[in-house]
Amino acid sequence: MPYKEKPVEKLYYSIGEVSRMLGVAVSTVRFWENEFDILKPMKNKKGNRMFTQSDVKNLKLIHQLLKVEGMTIPGVKKRMSGKWEETDFKYEIGQSLQKIRDILTGLRDSV
């Protein structure tokens, strides 16, 4: 089996990088930061937002609930306040299943 390098994971991501990951505007990420208490990005000396891996994960979850599942902001707030562990667990399962699907699709296409 060939050697594969592990993808580089950064400690901090800029707001532009996060917006490109999610496919939304920078203003949307700023709006979500103000709306959801769980998002607390650090700011550097210039005042630029620096998102950690956990912030990015939370933003991906918020994006999933709002854009993919079609929930409202109050609905997402309610779900995250009451059943955060369950919501996070379901998101992780969905991500794992998507990775498995991508691997299987790649195998099918390579044959």
Jmol script that loads the backbone (N, CA, C; Angstrom):
load data "model"
ATOM      1  N   MET A   1       0.849  -1.169   0.000  1.00  0.00           N
ATOM      2  CA  MET A   1       0.000   0.000   0.000  1.00  0.00           C
ATOM      3  C   MET A   1       0.899   1.238   0.000  1.00  0.00           C
ATOM      4  N   PRO A   2       0.651   2.180  -0.896  1.00  0.00           N
ATOM      5  CA  PRO A   2       1.510   3.365  -0.972  1.00  0.00           C
ATOM      6  C   PRO A   2       1.342   4.258   0.248  1.00  0.00           C
ATOM      7  N   TYR A   3       2.407   4.985   0.527  1.00  0.00           N
ATOM      8  CA  TYR A   3       2.417   5.891   1.658  1.00  0.00           C
ATOM      9  C   TYR A   3       1.588   7.135   1.327  1.00  0.00           C
ATOM     10  N   LYS A   4       0.710   7.506   2.238  1.00  0.00           N
ATOM     11  CA  LYS A   4      -0.081   8.712   2.057  1.00  0.00           C
ATOM     12  C   LYS A   4       0.221   9.660   3.208  1.00  0.00           C
ATOM     13  N   GLU A   5       0.554  10.868   2.858  1.00  0.00           N
ATOM     14  CA  GLU A   5       0.808  11.845   3.896  1.00  0.00           C
ATOM     15  C   GLU A   5      -0.511  12.301   4.500  1.00  0.00           C
ATOM     16  N   LYS A   6      -0.473  12.523   5.803  1.00  0.00           N
ATOM     17  CA  LYS A   6      -1.653  13.015   6.502  1.00  0.00           C
ATOM     18  C   LYS A   6      -1.872  14.471   6.102  1.00  0.00           C
ATOM     19  N   PRO A   7      -3.119  14.851   5.812  1.00  0.00           N
ATOM     20  CA  PRO A   7      -3.361  16.243   5.441  1.00  0.00           C
ATOM     21  C   PRO A   7      -2.996  17.182   6.593  1.00  0.00           C
ATOM     22  N   VAL A   8      -2.447  18.309   6.247  1.00  0.00           N
ATOM     23  CA  VAL A   8      -2.024  19.278   7.246  1.00  0.00           C
ATOM     24  C   VAL A   8      -3.249  19.926   7.867  1.00  0.00           C
ATOM     25  N   GLU A   9      -3.312  19.890   9.194  1.00  0.00           N
ATOM     26  CA  GLU A   9      -4.402  20.540   9.901  1.00  0.00           C
ATOM     27  C   GLU A   9      -3.843  21.740  10.634  1.00  0.00           C
ATOM     28  N   LYS A  10      -4.396  22.871  10.352  1.00  0.00           N
ATOM     29  CA  LYS A  10      -3.926  24.106  10.949  1.00  0.00           C
ATOM     30  C   LYS A  10      -4.520  24.276  12.344  1.00  0.00           C
ATOM     31  N   LEU A  11      -3.854  25.072  13.161  1.00  0.00           N
ATOM     32  CA  LEU A  11      -4.389  25.392  14.481  1.00  0.00           C
ATOM     33  C   LEU A  11      -5.487  26.437  14.380  1.00  0.00           C
ATOM     34  N   TYR A  12      -5.287  27.407  13.491  1.00  0.00           N
ATOM     35  CA  TYR A  12      -6.248  28.490  13.353  1.00  0.00           C
ATOM     36  C   TYR A  12      -6.555  28.735  11.884  1.00  0.00           C
ATOM     37  N   TYR A  13      -7.805  29.058  11.609  1.00  0.00           N
ATOM     38  CA  TYR A  13      -8.252  29.364  10.259  1.00  0.00           C
ATOM     39  C   TYR A  13      -8.802  30.785  10.236  1.00  0.00           C
ATOM     40  N   SER A  14      -8.521  31.503   9.169  1.00  0.00           N
ATOM     41  CA  SER A  14      -9.068  32.850   9.024  1.00  0.00           C
ATOM     42  C   SER A  14     -10.539  32.751   8.634  1.00  0.00           C
ATOM     43  N   ILE A  15     -11.241  33.864   8.747  1.00  0.00           N
ATOM     44  CA  ILE A  15     -12.660  33.865   8.415  1.00  0.00           C
ATOM     45  C   ILE A  15     -12.867  33.602   6.921  1.00  0.00           C
ATOM     46  N   GLY A  16     -11.924  34.037   6.090  1.00  0.00           N
ATOM     47  CA  GLY A  16     -12.015  33.769   4.653  1.00  0.00           C
ATOM     48  C   GLY A  16     -11.885  32.290   4.344  1.00  0.00           C
ATOM     49  N   GLU A  17     -10.949  31.619   5.029  1.00  0.00           N
ATOM     50  CA  GLU A  17     -10.775  30.180   4.822  1.00  0.00           C
ATOM     51  C   GLU A  17     -12.023  29.424   5.261  1.00  0.00           C
ATOM     52  N   VAL A  18     -12.587  29.832   6.387  1.00  0.00           N
ATOM     53  CA  VAL A  18     -13.788  29.164   6.900  1.00  0.00           C
ATOM     54  C   VAL A  18     -14.958  29.378   5.947  1.00  0.00           C
ATOM     55  N   SER A  19     -15.103  30.592   5.432  1.00  0.00           N
ATOM     56  CA  SER A  19     -16.217  30.853   4.519  1.00  0.00           C
ATOM     57  C   SER A  19     -16.083  30.026   3.238  1.00  0.00           C
ATOM     58  N   ARG A  20     -14.837  29.849   2.747  1.00  0.00           N
ATOM     59  CA  ARG A  20     -14.632  29.008   1.555  1.00  0.00           C
ATOM     60  C   ARG A  20     -14.925  27.546   1.865  1.00  0.00           C
ATOM     61  N   MET A  21     -14.557  27.069   3.058  1.00  0.00           N
ATOM     62  CA  MET A  21     -14.851  25.678   3.435  1.00  0.00           C
ATOM     63  C   MET A  21     -16.351  25.411   3.414  1.00  0.00           C
ATOM     64  N   LEU A  22     -17.120  26.388   3.907  1.00  0.00           N
ATOM     65  CA  LEU A  22     -18.559  26.211   4.031  1.00  0.00           C
ATOM     66  C   LEU A  22     -19.324  26.617   2.776  1.00  0.00           C
ATOM     67  N   GLY A  23     -18.672  27.378   1.912  1.00  0.00           N
ATOM     68  CA  GLY A  23     -19.352  27.846   0.708  1.00  0.00           C
ATOM     69  C   GLY A  23     -20.365  28.938   0.993  1.00  0.00           C
ATOM     70  N   VAL A  24     -20.089  29.762   1.994  1.00  0.00           N
ATOM     71  CA  VAL A  24     -20.973  30.879   2.337  1.00  0.00           C
ATOM     72  C   VAL A  24     -20.153  32.165   2.355  1.00  0.00           C
ATOM     73  N   ALA A  25     -20.831  33.291   2.412  1.00  0.00           N
ATOM     74  CA  ALA A  25     -20.154  34.586   2.442  1.00  0.00           C
ATOM     75  C   ALA A  25     -19.521  34.827   3.818  1.00  0.00           C
ATOM     76  N   VAL A  26     -18.506  35.657   3.840  1.00  0.00           N
ATOM     77  CA  VAL A  26     -17.834  36.014   5.098  1.00  0.00           C
ATOM     78  C   VAL A  26     -18.823  36.666   6.047  1.00  0.00           C
ATOM     79  N   SER A  27     -19.722  37.475   5.510  1.00  0.00           N
ATOM     80  CA  SER A  27     -20.717  38.137   6.359  1.00  0.00           C
ATOM     81  C   SER A  27     -21.638  37.130   7.044  1.00  0.00           C
ATOM     82  N   THR A  28     -21.893  36.011   6.389  1.00  0.00           N
ATOM     83  CA  THR A  28     -22.718  34.962   6.993  1.00  0.00           C
ATOM     84  C   THR A  28     -22.013  34.346   8.187  1.00  0.00           C
ATOM     85  N   VAL A  29     -20.712  34.104   8.062  1.00  0.00           N
ATOM     86  CA  VAL A  29     -19.944  33.547   9.182  1.00  0.00           C
ATOM     87  C   VAL A  29     -19.951  34.532  10.340  1.00  0.00           C
ATOM     88  N   ARG A  30     -19.781  35.833  10.057  1.00  0.00           N
ATOM     89  CA  ARG A  30     -19.819  36.851  11.112  1.00  0.00           C
ATOM     90  C   ARG A  30     -21.195  36.884  11.782  1.00  0.00           C
ATOM     91  N   PHE A  31     -22.243  36.777  10.982  1.00  0.00           N
ATOM     92  CA  PHE A  31     -23.606  36.784  11.519  1.00  0.00           C
ATOM     93  C   PHE A  31     -23.818  35.588  12.437  1.00  0.00           C
ATOM     94  N   TRP A  32     -23.388  34.401  11.992  1.00  0.00           N
ATOM     95  CA  TRP A  32     -23.544  33.211  12.826  1.00  0.00           C
ATOM     96  C   TRP A  32     -22.753  33.348  14.121  1.00  0.00           C
ATOM     97  N   GLU A  33     -21.585  33.981  14.062  1.00  0.00           N
ATOM     98  CA  GLU A  33     -20.784  34.193  15.265  1.00  0.00           C
ATOM     99  C   GLU A  33     -21.569  35.017  16.288  1.00  0.00           C
ATOM    100  N   ASN A  34     -22.307  36.027  15.812  1.00  0.00           N
ATOM    101  CA  ASN A  34     -23.100  36.865  16.713  1.00  0.00           C
ATOM    102  C   ASN A  34     -24.340  36.145  17.219  1.00  0.00           C
ATOM    103  N   GLU A  35     -24.887  35.251  16.421  1.00  0.00           N
ATOM    104  CA  GLU A  35     -26.127  34.575  16.775  1.00  0.00           C
ATOM    105  C   GLU A  35     -25.931  33.392  17.732  1.00  0.00           C
ATOM    106  N   PHE A  36     -24.822  32.682  17.600  1.00  0.00           N
ATOM    107  CA  PHE A  36     -24.631  31.447  18.357  1.00  0.00           C
ATOM    108  C   PHE A  36     -23.516  31.623  19.390  1.00  0.00           C
ATOM    109  N   ASP A  37     -23.873  31.413  20.646  1.00  0.00           N
ATOM    110  CA  ASP A  37     -22.918  31.591  21.752  1.00  0.00           C
ATOM    111  C   ASP A  37     -21.783  30.579  21.725  1.00  0.00           C
ATOM    112  N   ILE A  38     -21.993  29.460  21.066  1.00  0.00           N
ATOM    113  CA  ILE A  38     -20.980  28.407  21.043  1.00  0.00           C
ATOM    114  C   ILE A  38     -19.754  28.826  20.222  1.00  0.00           C
ATOM    115  N   LEU A  39     -19.916  29.810  19.349  1.00  0.00           N
ATOM    116  CA  LEU A  39     -18.819  30.282  18.500  1.00  0.00           C
ATOM    117  C   LEU A  39     -18.101  31.442  19.179  1.00  0.00           C
ATOM    118  N   LYS A  40     -16.877  31.210  19.557  1.00  0.00           N
ATOM    119  CA  LYS A  40     -16.053  32.242  20.187  1.00  0.00           C
ATOM    120  C   LYS A  40     -14.660  32.233  19.571  1.00  0.00           C
ATOM    121  N   PRO A  41     -14.526  32.732  18.328  1.00  0.00           N
ATOM    122  CA  PRO A  41     -13.192  32.725  17.723  1.00  0.00           C
ATOM    123  C   PRO A  41     -12.268  33.710  18.436  1.00  0.00           C
ATOM    124  N   MET A  42     -10.993  33.361  18.448  1.00  0.00           N
ATOM    125  CA  MET A  42     -10.001  34.264  19.008  1.00  0.00           C
ATOM    126  C   MET A  42      -9.779  35.396  18.008  1.00  0.00           C
ATOM    127  N   LYS A  43      -9.259  36.489  18.517  1.00  0.00           N
ATOM    128  CA  LYS A  43      -8.906  37.595  17.628  1.00  0.00           C
ATOM    129  C   LYS A  43      -7.443  37.937  17.857  1.00  0.00           C
ATOM    130  N   ASN A  44      -6.732  38.177  16.760  1.00  0.00           N
ATOM    131  CA  ASN A  44      -5.325  38.534  16.890  1.00  0.00           C
ATOM    132  C   ASN A  44      -5.203  40.033  17.187  1.00  0.00           C
ATOM    133  N   LYS A  45      -3.986  40.541  17.203  1.00  0.00           N
ATOM    134  CA  LYS A  45      -3.761  41.948  17.549  1.00  0.00           C
ATOM    135  C   LYS A  45      -4.442  42.903  16.584  1.00  0.00           C
ATOM    136  N   LYS A  46      -4.573  42.475  15.340  1.00  0.00           N
ATOM    137  CA  LYS A  46      -5.247  43.304  14.342  1.00  0.00           C
ATOM    138  C   LYS A  46      -6.764  43.244  14.467  1.00  0.00           C
ATOM    139  N   GLY A  47      -7.272  42.276  15.214  1.00  0.00           N
ATOM    140  CA  GLY A  47      -8.715  42.102  15.342  1.00  0.00           C
ATOM    141  C   GLY A  47      -9.291  41.093  14.372  1.00  0.00           C
ATOM    142  N   ASN A  48      -8.421  40.393  13.641  1.00  0.00           N
ATOM    143  CA  ASN A  48      -8.889  39.360  12.714  1.00  0.00           C
ATOM    144  C   ASN A  48      -9.337  38.127  13.488  1.00  0.00           C
ATOM    145  N   ARG A  49     -10.447  37.551  13.070  1.00  0.00           N
ATOM    146  CA  ARG A  49     -10.956  36.352  13.724  1.00  0.00           C
ATOM    147  C   ARG A  49     -10.100  35.147  13.347  1.00  0.00           C
ATOM    148  N   MET A  50      -9.786  34.335  14.341  1.00  0.00           N
ATOM    149  CA  MET A  50      -9.009  33.124  14.131  1.00  0.00           C
ATOM    150  C   MET A  50      -9.815  31.951  14.704  1.00  0.00           C
ATOM    151  N   PHE A  51     -10.318  31.100  13.819  1.00  0.00           N
ATOM    152  CA  PHE A  51     -11.190  29.994  14.208  1.00  0.00           C
ATOM    153  C   PHE A  51     -10.368  28.740  14.467  1.00  0.00           C
ATOM    154  N   THR A  52     -10.665  28.037  15.569  1.00  0.00           N
ATOM    155  CA  THR A  52     -10.011  26.774  15.897  1.00  0.00           C
ATOM    156  C   THR A  52     -10.742  25.639  15.188  1.00  0.00           C
ATOM    157  N   GLN A  53     -10.181  24.434  15.293  1.00  0.00           N
ATOM    158  CA  GLN A  53     -10.831  23.252  14.703  1.00  0.00           C
ATOM    159  C   GLN A  53     -12.224  23.060  15.283  1.00  0.00           C
ATOM    160  N   SER A  54     -12.388  23.258  16.598  1.00  0.00           N
ATOM    161  CA  SER A  54     -13.713  23.070  17.203  1.00  0.00           C
ATOM    162  C   SER A  54     -14.689  24.133  16.709  1.00  0.00           C
ATOM    163  N   ASP A  55     -14.215  25.369  16.486  1.00  0.00           N
ATOM    164  CA  ASP A  55     -15.082  26.405  15.920  1.00  0.00           C
ATOM    165  C   ASP A  55     -15.531  26.007  14.519  1.00  0.00           C
ATOM    166  N   VAL A  56     -14.600  25.502  13.722  1.00  0.00           N
ATOM    167  CA  VAL A  56     -14.922  25.085  12.349  1.00  0.00           C
ATOM    168  C   VAL A  56     -15.931  23.937  12.379  1.00  0.00           C
ATOM    169  N   LYS A  57     -15.729  23.003  13.286  1.00  0.00           N
ATOM    170  CA  LYS A  57     -16.661  21.874  13.414  1.00  0.00           C
ATOM    171  C   LYS A  57     -18.056  22.377  13.786  1.00  0.00           C
ATOM    172  N   ASN A  58     -18.127  23.307  14.741  1.00  0.00           N
ATOM    173  CA  ASN A  58     -19.416  23.864  15.139  1.00  0.00           C
ATOM    174  C   ASN A  58     -20.060  24.637  13.992  1.00  0.00           C
ATOM    175  N   LEU A  59     -19.258  25.365  13.233  1.00  0.00           N
ATOM    176  CA  LEU A  59     -19.794  26.087  12.082  1.00  0.00           C
ATOM    177  C   LEU A  59     -20.316  25.130  11.017  1.00  0.00           C
ATOM    178  N   LYS A  60     -19.618  24.036  10.807  1.00  0.00           N
ATOM    179  CA  LYS A  60     -20.096  23.046   9.836  1.00  0.00           C
ATOM    180  C   LYS A  60     -21.423  22.451  10.289  1.00  0.00           C
ATOM    181  N   LEU A  61     -21.561  22.217  11.590  1.00  0.00           N
ATOM    182  CA  LEU A  61     -22.814  21.693  12.128  1.00  0.00           C
ATOM    183  C   LEU A  61     -23.934  22.718  11.946  1.00  0.00           C
ATOM    184  N   ILE A  62     -23.659  23.968  12.259  1.00  0.00           N
ATOM    185  CA  ILE A  62     -24.659  25.021  12.078  1.00  0.00           C
ATOM    186  C   ILE A  62     -25.044  25.132  10.609  1.00  0.00           C
ATOM    187  N   HIS A  63     -24.061  25.077   9.726  1.00  0.00           N
ATOM    188  CA  HIS A  63     -24.321  25.124   8.279  1.00  0.00           C
ATOM    189  C   HIS A  63     -25.205  23.964   7.861  1.00  0.00           C
ATOM    190  N   GLN A  64     -24.899  22.772   8.353  1.00  0.00           N
ATOM    191  CA  GLN A  64     -25.694  21.580   8.024  1.00  0.00           C
ATOM    192  C   GLN A  64     -27.148  21.776   8.447  1.00  0.00           C
ATOM    193  N   LEU A  65     -27.346  22.241   9.668  1.00  0.00           N
ATOM    194  CA  LEU A  65     -28.709  22.390  10.175  1.00  0.00           C
ATOM    195  C   LEU A  65     -29.472  23.497   9.443  1.00  0.00           C
ATOM    196  N   LEU A  66     -28.809  24.608   9.176  1.00  0.00           N
ATOM    197  CA  LEU A  66     -29.493  25.739   8.539  1.00  0.00           C
ATOM    198  C   LEU A  66     -29.695  25.541   7.044  1.00  0.00           C
ATOM    199  N   LYS A  67     -28.632  25.224   6.340  1.00  0.00           N
ATOM    200  CA  LYS A  67     -28.679  25.215   4.873  1.00  0.00           C
ATOM    201  C   LYS A  67     -29.136  23.891   4.282  1.00  0.00           C
ATOM    202  N   VAL A  68     -28.704  22.777   4.881  1.00  0.00           N
ATOM    203  CA  VAL A  68     -29.037  21.471   4.308  1.00  0.00           C
ATOM    204  C   VAL A  68     -30.372  20.965   4.835  1.00  0.00           C
ATOM    205  N   GLU A  69     -30.551  21.029   6.160  1.00  0.00           N
ATOM    206  CA  GLU A  69     -31.788  20.516   6.747  1.00  0.00           C
ATOM    207  C   GLU A  69     -32.907  21.548   6.762  1.00  0.00           C
ATOM    208  N   GLY A  70     -32.574  22.812   6.493  1.00  0.00           N
ATOM    209  CA  GLY A  70     -33.604  23.839   6.368  1.00  0.00           C
ATOM    210  C   GLY A  70     -34.196  24.335   7.668  1.00  0.00           C
ATOM    211  N   MET A  71     -33.467  24.210   8.759  1.00  0.00           N
ATOM    212  CA  MET A  71     -33.976  24.687  10.038  1.00  0.00           C
ATOM    213  C   MET A  71     -33.844  26.205  10.122  1.00  0.00           C
ATOM    214  N   THR A  72     -34.605  26.808  11.037  1.00  0.00           N
ATOM    215  CA  THR A  72     -34.490  28.234  11.287  1.00  0.00           C
ATOM    216  C   THR A  72     -33.440  28.473  12.367  1.00  0.00           C
ATOM    217  N   ILE A  73     -33.001  29.716  12.499  1.00  0.00           N
ATOM    218  CA  ILE A  73     -32.000  30.045  13.524  1.00  0.00           C
ATOM    219  C   ILE A  73     -32.538  29.755  14.924  1.00  0.00           C
ATOM    220  N   PRO A  74     -33.788  30.153  15.254  1.00  0.00           N
ATOM    221  CA  PRO A  74     -34.290  29.780  16.588  1.00  0.00           C
ATOM    222  C   PRO A  74     -34.371  28.257  16.786  1.00  0.00           C
ATOM    223  N   GLY A  75     -34.695  27.530  15.723  1.00  0.00           N
ATOM    224  CA  GLY A  75     -34.745  26.073  15.813  1.00  0.00           C
ATOM    225  C   GLY A  75     -33.378  25.472  16.085  1.00  0.00           C
ATOM    226  N   VAL A  76     -32.354  26.006  15.416  1.00  0.00           N
ATOM    227  CA  VAL A  76     -30.989  25.522  15.626  1.00  0.00           C
ATOM    228  C   VAL A  76     -30.534  25.852  17.038  1.00  0.00           C
ATOM    229  N   LYS A  77     -30.852  27.063  17.516  1.00  0.00           N
ATOM    230  CA  LYS A  77     -30.481  27.452  18.880  1.00  0.00           C
ATOM    231  C   LYS A  77     -31.121  26.517  19.898  1.00  0.00           C
ATOM    232  N   LYS A  78     -32.380  26.189  19.671  1.00  0.00           N
ATOM    233  CA  LYS A  78     -33.093  25.298  20.595  1.00  0.00           C
ATOM    234  C   LYS A  78     -32.473  23.909  20.588  1.00  0.00           C
ATOM    235  N   ARG A  79     -32.172  23.399  19.405  1.00  0.00           N
ATOM    236  CA  ARG A  79     -31.580  22.065  19.317  1.00  0.00           C
ATOM    237  C   ARG A  79     -30.202  22.034  19.964  1.00  0.00           C
ATOM    238  N   MET A  80     -29.420  23.063  19.733  1.00  0.00           N
ATOM    239  CA  MET A  80     -28.060  23.085  20.261  1.00  0.00           C
ATOM    240  C   MET A  80     -28.037  23.296  21.768  1.00  0.00           C
ATOM    241  N   SER A  81     -29.030  23.978  22.307  1.00  0.00           N
ATOM    242  CA  SER A  81     -29.035  24.207  23.747  1.00  0.00           C
ATOM    243  C   SER A  81     -29.500  22.965  24.504  1.00  0.00           C
ATOM    244  N   GLY A  82     -30.455  22.250  23.950  1.00  0.00           N
ATOM    245  CA  GLY A  82     -31.008  21.114  24.672  1.00  0.00           C
ATOM    246  C   GLY A  82     -30.326  19.793  24.392  1.00  0.00           C
ATOM    247  N   LYS A  83     -30.040  19.534  23.149  1.00  0.00           N
ATOM    248  CA  LYS A  83     -29.536  18.217  22.752  1.00  0.00           C
ATOM    249  C   LYS A  83     -28.224  18.351  22.004  1.00  0.00           C
ATOM    250  N   TRP A  84     -27.290  19.111  22.528  1.00  0.00           N
ATOM    251  CA  TRP A  84     -26.040  19.368  21.820  1.00  0.00           C
ATOM    252  C   TRP A  84     -25.272  18.080  21.565  1.00  0.00           C
ATOM    253  N   GLU A  85     -25.151  17.213  22.563  1.00  0.00           N
ATOM    254  CA  GLU A  85     -24.371  15.987  22.388  1.00  0.00           C
ATOM    255  C   GLU A  85     -24.998  15.100  21.323  1.00  0.00           C
ATOM    256  N   GLU A  86     -26.314  15.005  21.341  1.00  0.00           N
ATOM    257  CA  GLU A  86     -27.009  14.174  20.350  1.00  0.00           C
ATOM    258  C   GLU A  86     -26.849  14.752  18.944  1.00  0.00           C
ATOM    259  N   THR A  87     -26.977  16.055  18.823  1.00  0.00           N
ATOM    260  CA  THR A  87     -26.826  16.714  17.532  1.00  0.00           C
ATOM    261  C   THR A  87     -25.415  16.525  17.000  1.00  0.00           C
ATOM    262  N   ASP A  88     -24.428  16.706  17.872  1.00  0.00           N
ATOM    263  CA  ASP A  88     -23.030  16.538  17.481  1.00  0.00           C
ATOM    264  C   ASP A  88     -22.759  15.097  17.062  1.00  0.00           C
ATOM    265  N   PHE A  89     -23.317  14.140  17.802  1.00  0.00           N
ATOM    266  CA  PHE A  89     -23.128  12.724  17.498  1.00  0.00           C
ATOM    267  C   PHE A  89     -23.725  12.379  16.135  1.00  0.00           C
ATOM    268  N   LYS A  90     -24.930  12.880  15.862  1.00  0.00           N
ATOM    269  CA  LYS A  90     -25.570  12.621  14.571  1.00  0.00           C
ATOM    270  C   LYS A  90     -24.767  13.230  13.430  1.00  0.00           C
ATOM    271  N   TYR A  91     -24.203  14.413  13.660  1.00  0.00           N
ATOM    272  CA  TYR A  91     -23.387  15.055  12.632  1.00  0.00           C
ATOM    273  C   TYR A  91     -22.138  14.234  12.350  1.00  0.00           C
ATOM    274  N   GLU A  92     -21.492  13.746  13.405  1.00  0.00           N
ATOM    275  CA  GLU A  92     -20.288  12.919  13.239  1.00  0.00           C
ATOM    276  C   GLU A  92     -20.606  11.640  12.474  1.00  0.00           C
ATOM    277  N   ILE A  93     -21.728  11.020  12.779  1.00  0.00           N
ATOM    278  CA  ILE A  93     -22.136   9.806  12.066  1.00  0.00           C
ATOM    279  C   ILE A  93     -22.356  10.115  10.589  1.00  0.00           C
ATOM    280  N   GLY A  94     -23.024  11.214  10.307  1.00  0.00           N
ATOM    281  CA  GLY A  94     -23.257  11.610   8.919  1.00  0.00           C
ATOM    282  C   GLY A  94     -21.961  11.850   8.164  1.00  0.00           C
ATOM    283  N   GLN A  95     -20.987  12.491   8.822  1.00  0.00           N
ATOM    284  CA  GLN A  95     -19.693  12.736   8.191  1.00  0.00           C
ATOM    285  C   GLN A  95     -18.960  11.422   7.922  1.00  0.00           C
ATOM    286  N   SER A  96     -19.009  10.495   8.887  1.00  0.00           N
ATOM    287  CA  SER A  96     -18.353   9.196   8.710  1.00  0.00           C
ATOM    288  C   SER A  96     -18.982   8.419   7.554  1.00  0.00           C
ATOM    289  N   LEU A  97     -20.302   8.443   7.484  1.00  0.00           N
ATOM    290  CA  LEU A  97     -20.990   7.742   6.400  1.00  0.00           C
ATOM    291  C   LEU A  97     -20.661   8.369   5.042  1.00  0.00           C
ATOM    292  N   GLN A  98     -20.534   9.686   5.006  1.00  0.00           N
ATOM    293  CA  GLN A  98     -20.178  10.357   3.748  1.00  0.00           C
ATOM    294  C   GLN A  98     -18.777   9.954   3.304  1.00  0.00           C
ATOM    295  N   LYS A  99     -17.830   9.839   4.244  1.00  0.00           N
ATOM    296  CA  LYS A  99     -16.469   9.410   3.901  1.00  0.00           C
ATOM    297  C   LYS A  99     -16.467   7.982   3.365  1.00  0.00           C
ATOM    298  N   ILE A 100     -17.240   7.108   4.011  1.00  0.00           N
ATOM    299  CA  ILE A 100     -17.336   5.721   3.565  1.00  0.00           C
ATOM    300  C   ILE A 100     -17.932   5.669   2.160  1.00  0.00           C
ATOM    301  N   ARG A 101     -18.961   6.480   1.912  1.00  0.00           N
ATOM    302  CA  ARG A 101     -19.589   6.513   0.598  1.00  0.00           C
ATOM    303  C   ARG A 101     -18.592   6.970  -0.462  1.00  0.00           C
ATOM    304  N   ASP A 102     -17.794   8.000  -0.131  1.00  0.00           N
ATOM    305  CA  ASP A 102     -16.799   8.496  -1.078  1.00  0.00           C
ATOM    306  C   ASP A 102     -15.764   7.434  -1.388  1.00  0.00           C
ATOM    307  N   ILE A 103     -15.326   6.685  -0.379  1.00  0.00           N
ATOM    308  CA  ILE A 103     -14.343   5.613  -0.588  1.00  0.00           C
ATOM    309  C   ILE A 103     -14.929   4.531  -1.481  1.00  0.00           C
ATOM    310  N   LEU A 104     -16.160   4.119  -1.183  1.00  0.00           N
ATOM    311  CA  LEU A 104     -16.791   3.058  -1.979  1.00  0.00           C
ATOM    312  C   LEU A 104     -17.052   3.513  -3.409  1.00  0.00           C
ATOM    313  N   THR A 105     -17.450   4.747  -3.583  1.00  0.00           N
ATOM    314  CA  THR A 105     -17.672   5.277  -4.937  1.00  0.00           C
ATOM    315  C   THR A 105     -16.352   5.321  -5.712  1.00  0.00           C
ATOM    316  N   GLY A 106     -15.276   5.706  -5.021  1.00  0.00           N
ATOM    317  CA  GLY A 106     -13.967   5.708  -5.662  1.00  0.00           C
ATOM    318  C   GLY A 106     -13.533   4.329  -6.077  1.00  0.00           C
ATOM    319  N   LEU A 107     -13.785   3.351  -5.215  1.00  0.00           N
ATOM    320  CA  LEU A 107     -13.440   1.964  -5.552  1.00  0.00           C
ATOM    321  C   LEU A 107     -14.252   1.470  -6.749  1.00  0.00           C
ATOM    322  N   ARG A 108     -15.526   1.790  -6.750  1.00  0.00           N
ATOM    323  CA  ARG A 108     -16.391   1.368  -7.851  1.00  0.00           C
ATOM    324  C   ARG A 108     -15.937   1.983  -9.168  1.00  0.00           C
ATOM    325  N   ASP A 109     -15.587   3.245  -9.143  1.00  0.00           N
ATOM    326  CA  ASP A 109     -15.200   3.943 -10.360  1.00  0.00           C
ATOM    327  C   ASP A 109     -13.833   3.521 -10.873  1.00  0.00           C
ATOM    328  N   SER A 110     -12.976   3.017  -9.978  1.00  0.00           N
ATOM    329  CA  SER A 110     -11.625   2.627 -10.393  1.00  0.00           C
ATOM    330  C   SER A 110     -11.596   1.229 -11.035  1.00  0.00           C
ATOM    331  N   VAL A 111     -12.651   0.476 -10.878  1.00  0.00           N
ATOM    332  CA  VAL A 111     -12.684  -0.873 -11.429  1.00  0.00           C
ATOM    333  C   VAL A 111     -13.126  -0.900 -12.841  1.00  0.00           C
TER     334      VAL A 111
END
end "model"
wireframe off; spacefill off
backbone 0.3
color backbone group
